[in-house]
Amino acid sequence: MQSVITSKFQITIPKGVRERLKLSVHDTLDWKIEFGKIVVSPVQKKFLSYRNVIKSGSGNIKEDIKLARERRIEKYQ
């Protein structure tokens, strides 16, 4: 697969590469030069490894706001 560098030094990632690496909009790529070659790899999003670790209910927003205000007052006294 090939890509052409535009006048703004941009490239298009071929569809086959995007699909195989499961890339999507706003993903980040890491660029390295190793032994005279360009190596491009997707940056792994570490926060996704914590998916479904914490279970939470719907909560009580009024109580949460009250508690946050109380803690803020304690912090500055």
Stockholm file with secondary structure:
# STOCKHOLM 1.0

chainA/1-77         MQSVITSKFQITIPKGVRERLKLSVHDTLDWKIEFGKIVVSPVQKKFLSYRNVIKSGSGNIKEDIKLARERRIEKYQ
#=GR chainA/1-77 SS CCCCCCTTSCCCCCHHHHHHTTCCTTCCEEEEEETTEEEEEECCCGGGGGTTSSCCCCCCHHHHHHHHHHHHHHHTC
#=GC SS_cons        CCCCCCTTSCCCCCHHHHHHTTCCTTCCEEEEEETTEEEEEECCCGGGGGTTSSCCCCCCHHHHHHHHHHHHHHHTC
//
